[in-house]
């Protein structure tokens, strides 16, 4: 009887060995890790996270296997850099453990992370599956370059250690983007710290209006003409600085499949520290892109950025009323007018039109007008878009449009004389007319 029971137990145990419980299939891997058969699969390995973070001196993707104290010290020096070397090293028992270090390389914003989804062991090797965690949608990130890293501890082994990188964005490495400096200086009318991306004419107009609203020095061709169907404009404005020594320079533009990153530095120049309020800025032109634009700006006074937002704006937008516009003026030369009294208005109106002179109350108002002159097409238009008043002058922002080449309804056989007239509050300040990107004196 006892013999029968022993034989039965032996057969049951044999069945368990011969027909094991089926394990979950192992995911397919990159060319680095070949697929593993069920017979070779020996199970998933435990690991312990030793250290992780966002800042490292290792700027490119890299993996390292650390098997002794000497290699750990070399890793630590490369990772921390002499300028930022912590006073401790992780304690590792290299008699039983190895350290695996993974560096993700430069990433354009915070909230990127490197992780390990699983580690499995086969008869010949150990396979580590890496996972990159990108910033979740809706989570606020900072526009600063980081270098996510992760150190883990696994059991000591003589087997080859492989890495699966199929879920990483390594094929999304940044490449250089050509750019052209359009304008830089220290007297922008944009008084607050600002990072601006311009992709269309409306955004360009708003940028230029704010930039010139209090700009100290005005000249012709403030900005070269930009084809916004082929290019974008990037502008960085530092806000107020207390010395003429400060300047700004955009030093690099790069992109991957997700974003374009603008890198810039603020500098202190020369030895003279004359007290003077300045507003450094730089604008560049890059090839047109629909990618998200991110900024990596090294500021000398980054702790003061919040204060820049509180600087009161000295300029203000003036409310005005449209008065008359069209393309049938008698005035054939391009010019602007500013009328403060009835007699001047009668003379100007009779020069402009054969219609009866309208009534305007010049006690608190004045008439501003711009005449485009004679054009051999009906595709030209002029519009006074906005008026900005600052401490020194009034800036009249005009938009001149030429649809001759874009409008199939326009005719080159029709002569027109476009104009726009508005009524604004009376002022004694000098008027500066700004047409698209050219100051009209």
C-alpha positions as CSV (number, residue, x, y, z in Angstrom):
1,X,0.0,0.0,0.0
2,X,2.8,2.4,1.0
3,X,4.6,1.5,-2.3
4,X,1.5,2.4,-4.3
5,X,1.2,5.8,-2.6
6,X,4.8,6.7,-3.3
7,X,4.5,5.7,-6.9
8,X,1.4,7.9,-7.2
9,X,3.1,10.9,-5.7
10,X,6.1,10.5,-7.9
11,X,3.9,10.5,-11.0
12,X,2.1,13.6,-9.9
13,X,5.4,15.5,-9.3
14,X,6.6,14.3,-12.7
15,X,3.5,15.8,-14.3
16,X,4.1,19.1,-12.7
17,X,7.7,19.3,-13.9
18,X,6.8,18.1,-17.4
19,X,3.9,20.5,-17.9
20,X,4.6,23.8,-16.2
21,X,2.1,26.7,-15.9
22,X,2.3,28.8,-19.0
23,X,4.0,32.2,-18.4
24,X,2.9,35.4,-20.1
25,X,4.4,35.8,-23.5
26,X,7.4,38.1,-23.6
27,X,7.0,41.3,-25.7
28,X,8.8,41.6,-29.0
29,X,12.0,43.6,-28.8
30,X,14.3,45.7,-30.9
31,X,17.2,44.4,-32.8
32,X,19.3,44.7,-29.6
33,X,17.2,42.0,-27.9
34,X,16.2,39.0,-29.9
35,X,12.9,37.2,-29.1
36,X,13.2,34.5,-26.5
37,X,11.6,31.1,-26.5
38,X,9.5,29.9,-23.6
39,X,12.2,27.3,-22.8
40,X,14.9,30.0,-22.5
41,X,12.8,32.3,-20.4
42,X,13.9,32.1,-16.7
43,X,11.7,34.8,-15.2
44,X,11.5,38.5,-14.4
45,X,14.2,40.0,-12.2
46,X,13.7,42.2,-9.2
47,X,15.6,45.5,-9.1
48,X,16.0,48.4,-6.7
49,X,16.1,52.0,-7.7
50,X,19.2,53.6,-6.3
51,X,18.9,57.2,-7.5
52,X,17.0,59.2,-10.1
53,X,16.6,62.9,-11.1
54,X,16.4,65.6,-13.7
55,X,19.9,67.0,-13.7
56,X,23.1,65.3,-15.0
57,X,26.3,66.3,-16.7
58,X,25.8,63.5,-19.2
59,X,24.0,65.3,-22.0
60,X,23.3,62.4,-24.4
61,X,21.6,59.1,-24.2
62,X,23.8,56.5,-22.6
63,X,23.7,53.2,-20.6
64,X,26.4,51.9,-18.3
65,X,27.0,48.6,-16.4
66,X,28.9,49.3,-13.2
67,X,30.6,46.2,-11.6
68,X,33.0,47.7,-9.1
69,X,33.8,50.7,-6.9
70,X,36.3,52.2,-9.4
71,X,33.7,52.2,-12.2
72,X,31.1,53.7,-9.8
73,X,33.5,56.5,-9.0
74,X,34.0,57.2,-12.7
75,X,30.3,57.2,-13.3
76,X,29.7,59.5,-10.4
77,X,32.3,62.0,-11.6
78,X,30.9,62.0,-15.1
79,X,27.3,62.3,-13.8
80,X,27.7,65.1,-11.3
81,X,30.6,67.1,-12.7
82,X,33.2,68.7,-10.5
83,X,31.1,71.9,-10.1
84,X,28.2,70.0,-8.7
85,X,29.6,67.0,-7.0
86,X,27.6,65.8,-4.0
87,X,29.4,64.6,-0.9
88,X,28.2,61.1,-1.0
89,X,28.2,58.0,-3.3
90,X,25.5,55.3,-3.3
91,X,26.6,52.3,-1.2
92,X,26.6,49.2,-3.3
93,X,27.6,45.6,-2.3
94,X,29.5,44.7,-5.5
95,X,30.0,41.1,-4.2
96,X,26.3,40.5,-4.9
97,X,25.1,43.4,-7.0
98,X,25.7,45.4,-10.2
99,X,24.6,49.0,-10.9
100,X,22.9,49.9,-14.2
101,X,22.9,53.6,-15.1
102,X,20.6,55.1,-17.8
103,X,21.0,58.7,-19.0
104,X,18.2,60.0,-21.2
105,X,20.2,63.0,-22.4
106,X,19.0,66.6,-22.9
107,X,15.2,67.2,-22.9
108,X,13.7,70.6,-23.6
109,X,11.4,70.9,-20.5
110,X,10.8,69.5,-17.1
111,X,8.7,66.4,-16.3
112,X,10.5,64.0,-18.6
113,X,11.6,60.8,-16.8
114,X,13.3,57.5,-17.6
115,X,11.9,54.3,-16.1
116,X,12.2,50.6,-16.5
117,X,9.1,48.6,-17.4
118,X,10.5,45.2,-16.8
119,X,13.7,43.1,-16.6
120,X,13.7,39.5,-17.6
121,X,16.4,36.8,-17.6
122,X,17.0,34.1,-20.2
123,X,19.6,31.3,-20.2
124,X,22.1,33.6,-21.9
125,X,21.4,37.2,-21.1
126,X,19.5,39.8,-19.0
127,X,17.1,42.1,-20.9
128,X,16.2,45.5,-19.6
129,X,13.2,47.3,-21.1
130,X,13.5,51.1,-20.9
131,X,10.5,53.4,-20.8
132,X,10.5,57.2,-21.4
133,X,7.8,59.2,-19.5
134,X,6.9,62.4,-21.3
135,X,5.1,65.4,-19.7
136,X,1.3,64.6,-19.4
137,X,-1.1,66.8,-21.3
138,X,-2.2,69.7,-19.1
139,X,0.7,69.5,-16.7
140,X,2.6,72.7,-16.3
141,X,6.3,72.4,-17.3
142,X,9.2,74.8,-17.1
143,X,11.1,75.7,-20.3
144,X,14.5,74.5,-19.1
145,X,16.8,71.8,-20.4
146,X,17.0,68.7,-18.1
147,X,18.9,65.4,-18.3
148,X,16.7,62.6,-16.7
149,X,18.7,59.7,-15.2
150,X,18.1,56.5,-13.3
151,X,20.5,54.2,-11.4
152,X,19.2,50.7,-10.4
153,X,20.7,47.8,-8.6
154,X,20.3,44.2,-9.9
155,X,21.8,40.9,-9.0
156,X,25.4,40.2,-10.0
157,X,25.6,38.0,-13.1
158,X,28.1,37.0,-15.8
159,X,25.4,37.1,-18.5
160,X,25.2,39.8,-21.2
161,X,23.0,42.7,-20.3
162,X,20.9,44.1,-23.2
163,X,18.7,47.1,-23.4
164,X,15.4,47.5,-25.3
165,X,15.0,51.2,-26.4
166,X,12.0,50.8,-28.7
167,X,9.8,53.0,-26.5
168,X,12.3,55.8,-26.2
169,X,12.3,58.9,-28.4
170,X,15.9,58.4,-29.5
171,X,15.0,58.8,-33.1
172,X,13.6,62.1,-32.1
173,X,16.9,63.6,-31.4
174,X,17.2,67.4,-31.8
175,X,18.7,68.8,-35.0
176,X,19.9,72.3,-35.7
177,X,17.5,74.8,-37.2
178,X,18.9,77.7,-39.3
179,X,17.9,81.2,-38.1
180,X,18.5,84.8,-39.0
181,X,18.7,87.7,-36.6
182,X,16.1,90.4,-37.6
183,X,16.7,92.9,-34.9
184,X,18.3,93.3,-31.4
185,X,18.8,96.1,-29.0
186,X,18.0,97.5,-25.6
187,X,15.1,99.9,-26.2
188,X,12.1,97.8,-26.9
189,X,8.6,99.1,-26.2
190,X,7.8,95.7,-24.7
191,X,8.6,96.4,-21.1
192,X,7.7,93.0,-19.5
193,X,9.6,89.7,-19.8
194,X,8.1,88.1,-22.9
195,X,8.6,85.1,-25.2
196,X,6.7,85.6,-28.4
197,X,6.1,83.4,-31.4
198,X,4.7,85.0,-34.6
199,X,3.1,82.8,-37.2
200,X,0.7,85.1,-39.2
201,X,0.2,88.7,-40.2
202,X,-2.1,89.5,-37.3
203,X,0.4,88.3,-34.7
204,X,3.2,90.1,-36.5
205,X,1.2,93.4,-36.4
206,X,0.5,93.0,-32.6
207,X,4.2,92.2,-31.9
208,X,5.4,95.2,-34.0
209,X,2.8,97.5,-32.5
210,X,3.9,96.7,-28.9
211,X,7.6,96.7,-29.8
212,X,7.4,100.2,-31.3
213,X,4.9,101.7,-28.9
214,X,7.7,103.2,-26.7
215,X,10.9,102.3,-28.6
216,X,13.3,105.1,-28.1
217,X,14.9,105.2,-31.5
218,X,12.8,104.8,-34.6
219,X,14.3,104.4,-38.1
220,X,13.4,103.1,-41.5
221,X,13.2,99.3,-42.0
222,X,12.8,98.5,-38.3
223,X,12.4,94.9,-39.4
224,X,13.2,93.4,-42.8
225,X,10.1,92.1,-44.6
226,X,9.2,88.6,-43.6
227,X,7.2,86.1,-45.7
228,X,5.1,84.5,-42.9
229,X,4.0,81.8,-45.3
230,X,7.6,80.5,-45.2
231,X,8.9,81.8,-41.9
232,X,8.1,82.4,-38.2
233,X,9.4,85.2,-36.1
234,X,10.7,84.5,-32.6
235,X,11.1,87.3,-30.1
236,X,12.6,87.4,-26.6
237,X,12.2,90.5,-24.5
238,X,14.0,90.6,-21.1
239,X,12.0,93.5,-19.6
240,X,13.6,96.2,-17.5
241,X,17.3,96.2,-16.6
242,X,19.0,98.8,-14.5
243,X,22.3,99.1,-16.4
244,X,23.5,99.5,-20.0
245,X,25.7,96.5,-19.5
246,X,22.9,93.9,-20.1
247,X,22.3,92.3,-23.4
248,X,20.5,89.2,-24.9
249,X,21.6,86.7,-27.5
250,X,19.8,83.8,-29.0
251,X,22.5,81.2,-29.4
252,X,20.8,78.1,-30.8
253,X,17.6,76.8,-32.4
254,X,17.0,73.1,-32.6
255,X,14.0,70.8,-33.1
256,X,12.8,67.3,-33.0
257,X,9.4,65.8,-34.0
258,X,7.7,67.3,-31.0
259,X,9.0,70.8,-30.5
260,X,11.4,73.6,-31.5
261,X,13.7,74.8,-28.7
262,X,15.1,78.4,-28.6
263,X,18.2,78.7,-26.5
264,X,19.3,82.2,-25.4
265,X,21.7,83.8,-22.9
266,X,21.6,87.1,-21.0
267,X,25.1,88.7,-20.7
268,X,26.8,91.4,-18.8
269,X,29.1,93.4,-21.1
270,X,32.0,95.8,-20.4
271,X,33.2,97.3,-17.1
272,X,31.1,100.4,-17.0
273,X,28.0,100.1,-14.8
274,X,26.2,103.4,-15.6
275,X,22.7,103.4,-14.1
276,X,20.2,103.4,-16.9
277,X,16.9,101.7,-17.6
278,X,17.1,99.5,-20.7
279,X,14.9,96.8,-22.2
280,X,17.0,94.2,-24.0
281,X,15.5,92.1,-26.8
282,X,16.3,90.0,-29.9
283,X,14.0,88.9,-32.7
284,X,15.0,86.1,-35.2
285,X,13.5,84.5,-38.3
286,X,13.2,80.7,-38.5
287,X,11.7,78.4,-41.2
288,X,7.9,78.1,-40.8
289,X,6.8,75.4,-38.3
290,X,3.7,74.2,-36.6
291,X,5.6,72.6,-33.8
292,X,5.3,73.8,-30.2
293,X,8.0,76.4,-29.5
294,X,9.8,76.1,-26.2
295,X,12.4,78.4,-24.6
296,X,15.6,77.6,-22.7
297,X,16.8,81.1,-21.5
298,X,19.7,81.5,-19.1
299,X,18.8,84.7,-17.2
300,X,21.2,86.6,-14.9
301,X,18.2,87.9,-12.9
302,X,15.8,85.0,-13.2
303,X,14.6,85.6,-9.6
304,X,13.3,89.0,-10.7
305,X,11.1,87.8,-13.6
306,X,7.9,88.0,-11.5
307,X,8.7,91.6,-10.7
308,X,8.9,92.5,-14.4
309,X,5.2,91.7,-14.8
310,X,4.4,94.5,-12.3
311,X,6.1,97.3,-14.2
312,X,3.4,99.8,-15.1
313,X,3.1,100.3,-18.9
314,X,3.7,103.9,-19.8
315,X,2.0,103.5,-23.2
316,X,-1.8,103.2,-23.7
317,X,-4.0,102.5,-26.7
318,X,-6.2,105.4,-27.9
319,X,-9.8,104.8,-28.8
320,X,-10.8,106.4,-32.1
321,X,-13.8,106.5,-34.5
322,X,-13.7,105.6,-38.2
323,X,-14.7,108.7,-40.3
324,X,-14.3,107.9,-44.0
325,X,-12.4,105.4,-46.1
326,X,-12.3,104.3,-49.7
327,X,-10.3,104.3,-52.9
328,X,-11.6,107.3,-54.8
329,X,-9.7,110.3,-53.2
330,X,-8.6,113.2,-55.5
331,X,-5.2,113.2,-53.7
332,X,-2.7,111.5,-55.9
333,X,0.4,111.6,-53.7
334,X,1.1,109.4,-50.7
335,X,0.8,111.5,-47.5
336,X,-0.6,111.8,-44.0
337,X,-2.7,114.6,-42.5
338,X,-3.5,115.8,-39.0
339,X,-6.3,118.4,-38.8
340,X,-7.1,120.4,-35.6
341,X,-9.5,123.1,-36.8
342,X,-12.4,123.8,-39.1
343,X,-10.6,126.0,-41.6
344,X,-7.7,123.5,-42.2
345,X,-10.3,120.7,-42.5
346,X,-12.3,122.6,-45.2
347,X,-9.1,123.1,-47.3
348,X,-8.1,119.4,-46.8
349,X,-11.5,118.1,-47.6
350,X,-11.9,120.1,-50.8
351,X,-8.5,118.8,-51.9
352,X,-9.7,115.3,-51.2
353,X,-13.3,115.2,-52.3
354,X,-16.0,117.0,-54.3
355,X,-18.7,116.1,-51.7
356,X,-20.0,118.6,-49.2
357,X,-17.7,119.3,-46.2
358,X,-18.9,117.2,-43.2
359,X,-19.2,118.7,-39.7
360,X,-16.6,117.8,-37.0
361,X,-16.3,119.1,-33.5
362,X,-12.7,120.2,-33.3
363,X,-12.9,121.4,-29.7
364,X,-11.9,118.1,-28.3
365,X,-11.1,116.0,-31.4
366,X,-8.8,116.0,-34.4
367,X,-8.9,114.3,-37.8
368,X,-6.1,111.9,-38.8
369,X,-5.8,110.6,-42.3
370,X,-3.5,108.6,-44.6
371,X,-3.6,108.7,-48.4
372,X,-1.9,106.0,-50.3
373,X,-1.7,108.0,-53.5
374,X,-2.5,106.9,-57.0
375,X,-2.4,103.2,-57.7
376,X,-2.8,101.4,-61.0
377,X,-5.0,98.7,-59.5
378,X,-8.1,98.3,-57.3
379,X,-6.2,95.8,-55.1
380,X,-4.7,98.3,-52.7
381,X,-6.1,99.2,-49.3
382,X,-5.0,101.3,-46.3
383,X,-6.4,101.0,-42.8
384,X,-5.5,102.8,-39.5
385,X,-5.4,99.8,-37.2
386,X,-4.5,101.3,-33.8
387,X,-3.0,104.3,-32.1
388,X,-0.6,104.0,-29.2
389,X,0.3,107.0,-27.0
390,X,3.5,107.1,-24.9
391,X,5.3,109.8,-23.0
392,X,6.9,111.3,-26.2
393,X,4.5,110.8,-29.1
394,X,1.5,109.2,-30.7
395,X,2.2,106.2,-32.9
396,X,-0.3,105.6,-35.7
397,X,-0.2,102.0,-36.9
398,X,-1.2,101.5,-40.5
399,X,-1.9,98.3,-42.4
400,X,-1.4,98.6,-46.2
401,X,-2.6,95.7,-48.3
402,X,-1.8,94.9,-51.9
403,X,-4.0,92.2,-53.3
404,X,-3.1,92.8,-56.9
405,X,-1.3,89.4,-57.3
406,X,-3.6,87.5,-55.0
407,X,-7.1,88.7,-56.0
408,X,-8.4,87.5,-59.3
409,X,-11.1,90.2,-59.2
410,X,-8.5,93.0,-59.1
411,X,-7.8,94.9,-62.3
412,X,-4.6,96.6,-63.3
413,X,-6.6,98.8,-65.7
414,X,-8.4,100.7,-62.9
415,X,-6.7,103.7,-61.2
416,X,-7.5,104.1,-57.5
417,X,-6.5,106.5,-54.7
418,X,-7.0,104.6,-51.4
419,X,-7.4,106.5,-48.1
420,X,-8.5,106.1,-44.5
421,X,-9.7,108.9,-42.1
422,X,-10.4,108.7,-38.4
423,X,-11.3,111.0,-35.5
424,X,-9.3,110.8,-32.3
425,X,-9.0,112.8,-29.1
426,X,-7.0,116.1,-29.6
427,X,-3.3,115.9,-28.8
428,X,-0.3,118.2,-29.0
429,X,2.1,115.3,-29.3
430,X,4.1,114.4,-32.4
431,X,2.5,111.9,-34.7
432,X,4.5,108.9,-36.0
433,X,3.0,106.9,-38.8
434,X,4.1,103.3,-38.9
435,X,3.2,101.3,-42.0
436,X,3.6,97.6,-41.6
437,X,7.3,97.6,-40.7
438,X,8.4,101.1,-41.9
439,X,8.2,104.3,-40.0
440,X,6.7,107.1,-42.1
441,X,8.0,110.6,-41.2
